[in-house]
Structure formats: C-alpha cells, structure tokens
Amino acid sequence: MTATARTVRFHELGGPEVLRVEDVPLGDPGPGELAIRVDAIGLNRAEALFRAGHYIEDVREFPARLGYEAAGVVEAVGAGVTGFEAGQAVSVVPAFSLNDYGVYAERALVPAAAVLPRAAGIDAVQGAAVWMPYVTAYGALVEVGGMRAGDTVLLTAATSSVGLAAIQLALRVGAVPIATTRTPAKRAALLEAGAAEVIVTGEEDVVARVTELTGGRGAEFVFDAVAGPGVVGLARVVAPGGTLFLYGALSGEPTPYPGFQLGMPALNIRTYTLHETTRDAERLRRAEAFVTSGLRTGAFRPVVDRVFHGLDQIVEAHRYLEASAQVGKIVLTVDHDGPAENPLADRGGRC
C-alpha cells in the first residue's frame, strides 16, 4: 500500500480559497533527494504570487504544490546523498522550482541541495523563519554588493521578514540601516529591531530625509521590495557608485527605468532573486556559514510575527500574509500522529 501525506495543493489560480489539503501519495526519495517530516513551514510572498499566477515563474500544471521553506526531520535518504541521516533536524531553503517540489505538507520529498542542517538551539519554528530572509539579505548586500562597515543601507518594506533580517545583517557588519514604513504604526517596532532611523513615507520626503541623514552623501545601498514608480525617487538617494537592488514588487505597478541626467551621481541598478545564491553551491555555502555564525553569536534573531497551527489553517494563514499587517515571519506548524516538534503549539504572536 502506497503511503500518503496530507499536502496542500491548488487546482486553479486564485486567492487563498483555492488552497486544498489533500491526501497525496508520497514515494521514496530518488537520487539526490531527501524525504523529510515537516514540522513547521515558513510562508513567503512568492508562494502567494505563484498561487495567484503573478510570480516570475508560471504554474506548469495542476494540481500544483506550494512551499519553499520548512523545518523538520530527515526520514529517508536517496541514492548519492551524503551528509544527512535519518533523524537529523534540518531546514529547507528555496533552491528549487515550485513546479517541482513543495513543502506545504506533513511529509515531503526535497532535493538534498536545498537542505541545511539545523543549527543547535534553533527549534522548528525558528528553523522555518531563518533562511529565506537572511539569505536574501546576505546574497544581495554582502555577496553581490560587498556592504561593509560605515555604509548606509536604505530598506523599504522594512517590517517584512527580509527587511528585519537586513537590519540585523547591516548592524553585524557595521553598516547603518535606515528603514522605511508607510505609516507611523510600525515605527516603534523598527526602532526596537535596530534601525538607526525610520522614515514614514506617508508623512516624510524620503529623498530629503536620506540626504539629511547622510550629510548629503546618500545611501551606498537601497534594498527595495516595493518597486513601481517609487524607484525614481529611490535612485536619487543612492550615493555615487552605490547600488539600488530591486528584490520585490509589492506595489504591483510597472517599474519605470529611472533614466539618467547629466550631473546625476553614478549608480548601479539591478534586480536580485534569492536563487542567485541558493542555486549556486559555493554562494550557498558562504551564506550558510555567515548566517549560522550570526545565529550562534545572537547577532541574528529571526522575528516571528504569528504562528498558525495545522495545515487546515493554510487558507487563513495566506489571508493574513496578503493583509501585510505582520512584523516579521508568518509560520505554520504541522500536526502529526506521533510526537512532532511544534514548540510554539500553544502560542501565537511575535517571538
């Protein structure tokens, strides 16, 4: 009899309501794969975009799966896989296509190349909240950008899990993080998270404030998750020779190319996707070392906004994700018949 696993799938594009929990056959891991028991799932904006048909990658066939990021335990090891064993606590990182794998499930097959050992002292909820945000920030700002002590980085959508990770990362290398938020409601949370300054975009002129805060120099890096028309203004605050990274498109509007004018400071503008790091073995190795070191020293502390409990809560969890009210990561724990690692099973809220 073929084993099955409760798995979240969708049979058409649409809102959170298209997500269904179904019993799906789970085979043995093939060459280069691991079978894992999933204890916690980290939700990401990319998954909502994929479900709705607005992601950088189209759904290839239905029913489709979801889920880039999870924490759990290895149950079986496929041929040719080394460095992992049954019973080992691990985290899954986004190093694959959602058309090929998905971790919104009780159990899942995943490529071993997308799995990292879970650091000591990191529970399942934290283990599902670490790798997408920290590797996204590290890959752009450190690996590509070369951010160093004394640099200023302007962070948009700073209360997202990536924005909060970027604040911690900037502080660790001695850079100065300036955060933006649309309303004053999240100002205190950003200052508590370590932002040197917070700019409320609904009340303040970003260009004028960054110019003032940097003594007219501008920011060496702008790390933008919003895109759209606001990119034109952001380009004006980049210091000469600095870089504007576009890693998201929360605005949902077309992004104009800022254009150049004589006398405008020289700047670099580039898009960045996490796959630049996670699908490059050497870059991922460096990212793992950097992030693990930060976790070990306490410099990195994943911020979890809310924990949902059980796969049956996936629709509600996606609705909450799309409301954009969170400060930090949204995580969903998975119930199992036997003992599973759900350390926050009776708690919600930020940790």
C-alpha positions in Angstrom: 0.0 0.0 0.0 1.4 3.4 -1.0 2.0 5.9 1.8 0.2 9.2 1.6 0.8 12.6 3.2 -1.6 15.4 3.8 -0.5 18.0 1.3 -1.6 21.5 0.3 -2.4 21.8 -3.4 -4.4 24.1 -5.7 -6.2 23.1 -8.9 -6.7 26.6 -10.3 -5.2 30.1 -9.9 -6.8 32.4 -7.5 -6.9 33.7 -3.9 -6.2 31.8 -0.7 -9.5 30.0 -1.0 -8.2 27.8 -3.9 -5.8 26.0 -1.5 -6.9 22.5 -0.5 -5.5 19.9 1.9 -5.4 16.5 0.1 -4.0 13.1 0.7 -1.2 12.7 -1.9 0.9 9.6 -2.5 4.5 10.0 -1.2 7.1 7.8 -2.8 10.6 7.1 -1.7 13.3 9.7 -2.2 15.1 9.4 -5.6 18.7 10.1 -6.3 19.8 13.4 -4.8 16.6 13.7 -2.7 15.6 13.5 1.0 12.3 12.6 2.5 11.5 14.8 5.4 8.8 15.1 8.1 7.7 18.7 8.0 7.2 20.3 11.5 7.0 23.9 10.5 6.5 25.9 7.3 7.7 29.5 6.7 5.2 31.4 4.5 6.6 33.7 1.8 5.1 36.3 -0.5 6.5 34.4 -3.5 4.1 31.5 -2.8 1.1 33.7 -2.7 2.2 35.2 -6.1 2.7 31.7 -7.5 -0.8 30.6 -6.4 -2.3 33.7 -7.9 -0.4 33.5 -11.2 1.7 36.6 -10.7 5.1 35.1 -9.9 8.2 35.2 -12.0 7.5 31.6 -12.8 4.2 30.3 -14.2 2.4 27.2 -12.9 3.3 24.4 -15.2 0.4 22.0 -14.4 -2.4 21.4 -12.0 -2.8 20.3 -9.3 0.1 22.4 -8.1 2.1 22.4 -4.9 3.4 25.2 -2.8 6.1 25.8 -0.2 9.8 26.9 -0.4 10.8 26.9 3.3 10.3 24.5 6.1 12.0 22.9 9.1 11.7 19.2 10.1 13.5 15.9 10.4 15.1 13.7 7.8 13.1 10.4 7.4 14.9 8.8 4.4 17.9 9.5 2.2 18.1 9.0 -1.5 20.9 7.4 -3.5 24.0 9.5 -3.8 23.2 11.8 -0.9 25.9 12.3 1.7 26.0 14.4 4.9 22.5 13.6 6.0 20.9 10.8 8.1 17.5 9.7 9.3 16.5 11.6 12.4 18.6 14.7 11.6 17.0 18.1 12.2 17.1 20.2 9.1 15.8 23.3 7.3 14.7 23.5 3.7 15.8 26.6 1.7 14.4 27.9 -1.5 16.7 26.3 -4.0 14.2 24.6 -6.4 11.2 25.4 -8.6 7.7 25.3 -7.1 6.8 23.3 -10.2 9.0 20.5 -9.0 8.7 20.5 -5.2 6.7 21.9 -2.4 6.8 21.7 1.4 3.3 22.6 2.4 2.7 19.1 3.6 3.1 16.6 6.5 5.9 15.0 4.7 7.7 16.0 1.5 10.5 15.0 -0.9 13.0 17.7 -1.4 16.4 18.0 -3.2 19.2 17.5 -0.8 20.9 20.5 -2.3 18.1 22.6 -0.8 18.5 21.3 2.7 20.8 22.6 5.5 21.4 21.1 8.9 19.5 23.0 11.6 21.8 24.9 13.9 22.0 23.9 17.6 19.4 25.7 19.7 17.2 26.5 16.7 13.7 25.0 17.1 11.4 24.1 14.2 9.5 27.4 14.2 12.7 29.4 14.1 14.2 27.0 11.6 11.4 27.8 9.2 11.9 31.5 9.7 15.6 31.9 9.1 16.8 31.1 5.6 14.6 32.9 3.1 15.0 36.3 4.9 18.7 36.1 5.9 20.0 34.6 2.7 18.0 37.1 0.6 19.6 40.0 2.5 23.1 38.4 2.7 23.1 37.4 -1.0 22.3 40.9 -2.3 24.0 43.2 0.3 27.1 41.2 1.2 27.7 38.6 -1.6 26.9 40.9 -4.5 27.1 44.4 -3.0 30.0 43.9 -0.7 28.4 46.0 2.1 30.9 47.0 4.8 31.3 49.0 8.0 30.3 52.6 7.6 28.0 52.1 4.6 24.4 53.3 4.8 21.6 51.0 3.5 18.0 52.2 2.9 15.4 49.4 3.4 11.9 49.6 2.1 9.1 47.4 3.4 11.4 47.1 6.4 8.9 45.2 8.7 8.9 42.2 6.3 11.0 39.2 7.5 13.6 40.2 4.9 13.7 43.8 5.9 14.2 42.9 9.6 16.9 40.4 8.7 18.6 43.1 6.6 18.6 45.4 9.7 20.4 42.8 11.8 22.8 42.0 8.9 23.7 45.6 8.5 24.4 46.0 12.2 26.5 42.9 12.2 28.9 44.3 9.5 28.9 47.8 11.0 26.6 49.4 8.4 23.9 51.9 9.2 20.3 50.7 8.4 17.6 53.3 7.6 14.1 51.8 7.5 11.0 53.0 5.7 7.4 52.2 6.5 4.2 53.6 5.1 2.6 54.6 8.4 3.8 55.5 11.9 2.2 52.4 13.4 5.3 50.3 12.8 7.9 53.0 13.7 8.5 51.7 17.2 8.9 48.1 16.1 11.6 49.1 13.6 13.5 51.1 16.1 13.3 48.2 18.5 14.6 45.9 15.8 17.7 48.1 15.5 17.0 50.6 12.7 19.2 53.7 13.1 16.4 55.8 11.7 12.8 55.3 10.5 11.3 57.3 7.6 7.5 57.2 7.5 6.8 57.5 3.7 3.3 58.8 4.2 4.5 61.8 6.1 8.1 62.5 5.1 10.0 63.1 1.9 12.4 60.1 1.5 14.9 61.9 -0.7 15.1 64.9 1.7 15.4 62.7 4.8 18.1 60.4 3.4 20.0 63.4 2.1 19.8 64.9 5.6 20.7 61.8 7.5 23.8 61.1 5.3 25.1 64.6 5.2 24.3 64.9 1.5 26.2 61.7 0.6 23.3 59.4 0.0 23.0 55.7 0.8 25.6 53.2 -0.5 22.7 50.7 -0.9 19.0 50.8 -1.4 17.3 47.4 -0.8 13.8 47.8 -2.3 11.0 45.3 -2.1 8.3 47.6 -3.4 9.4 48.7 -7.0 6.9 50.6 -9.1 7.0 54.4 -9.6 8.8 55.0 -6.3 12.0 53.6 -7.8 12.6 57.0 -9.5 12.9 58.7 -6.1 15.0 55.9 -4.6 17.5 56.3 -7.4 18.1 59.9 -6.3 19.3 58.8 -2.8 21.9 56.4 -4.0 25.4 57.6 -3.2 27.9 57.9 -6.1 28.9 54.4 -7.1 26.2 52.8 -4.9 23.7 50.2 -5.8 19.9 50.1 -5.9 18.7 46.4 -5.5 15.2 45.6 -6.6 14.2 42.3 -5.0 10.4 42.5 -4.8 7.4 44.1 -6.5 4.9 44.8 -3.6 3.5 47.8 -5.3 2.0 45.7 -8.2 2.7 48.7 -10.5 5.0 48.9 -13.5 8.6 49.9 -12.6 10.0 52.7 -14.8 13.6 52.8 -15.5 14.8 55.9 -13.6 16.8 57.3 -16.5 19.9 59.4 -16.4 20.6 63.1 -16.4 23.9 64.9 -16.7 25.3 65.6 -13.3 23.4 62.7 -11.7 25.6 60.5 -9.4 26.8 57.3 -10.9 24.8 54.3 -9.6 24.1 50.7 -10.3 20.6 49.4 -10.6 20.0 45.6 -10.6 17.3 43.1 -9.8 18.1 40.3 -7.2 16.5 37.0 -6.7 17.3 34.5 -3.9 18.0 31.8 -6.5 21.2 33.7 -7.3 22.5 32.4 -4.0 20.6 29.2 -3.2 21.2 27.6 -6.6 24.9 28.3 -6.5 26.6 25.7 -4.2 29.5 27.9 -3.3 27.5 31.0 -2.6 25.0 29.0 -0.5 27.9 27.5 1.5 29.2 31.0 2.3 25.7 32.2 3.2 25.1 29.2 5.5 28.4 29.9 7.3 27.6 33.6 7.6 24.0 33.1 8.9 24.9 30.2 11.2 27.7 32.3 12.7 25.2 35.1 13.3 22.7 32.8 14.9 25.4 31.3 17.2 26.5 34.7 18.5 23.0 36.0 18.9 23.5 38.8 16.3 20.7 37.2 14.2 17.4 36.6 15.9 14.6 35.6 13.5 11.4 37.6 14.1 8.2 35.5 14.0 5.0 37.6 13.9 2.4 34.9 14.2 2.2 31.1 14.3 -0.7 29.2 12.7 -1.3 25.6 13.8 -2.1 22.8 11.4 -2.4 22.5 7.6 -6.1 23.2 7.8 -5.2 26.8 8.7 -3.3 27.4 5.5 -6.1 29.5 3.8 -6.4 31.7 6.9 -2.6 32.0 7.0 -2.4 33.1 3.4 -5.1 35.7 4.0 -3.1 37.1 6.9 0.0 37.1 4.7 -1.8 39.1 2.0 -3.1 41.6 4.6 0.5 42.8 5.0 0.0 43.6 8.7 2.8 41.4 10.0 6.1 42.4 11.5 8.4 39.5 10.7 7.7 36.0 9.5 4.5 34.0 9.4 4.9 30.3 10.3 2.5 27.4 10.2 3.2 24.3 12.3 2.2 20.8 11.2 0.3 18.3 13.3 1.5 14.7 13.3 0.1 11.5 14.8 3.3 10.9 16.7 5.5 13.3 18.6 6.5 16.2 16.4 8.5 19.3 17.0 5.9 22.1 17.5 7.5 24.2 20.3 5.0 27.0 20.0 1.9 24.9 19.6 0.0 26.8 22.3 1.4 30.3 21.5 0.9 32.9 18.9 2.4 36.3 18.3 5.9 37.6 18.0 9.0 35.8 19.3 
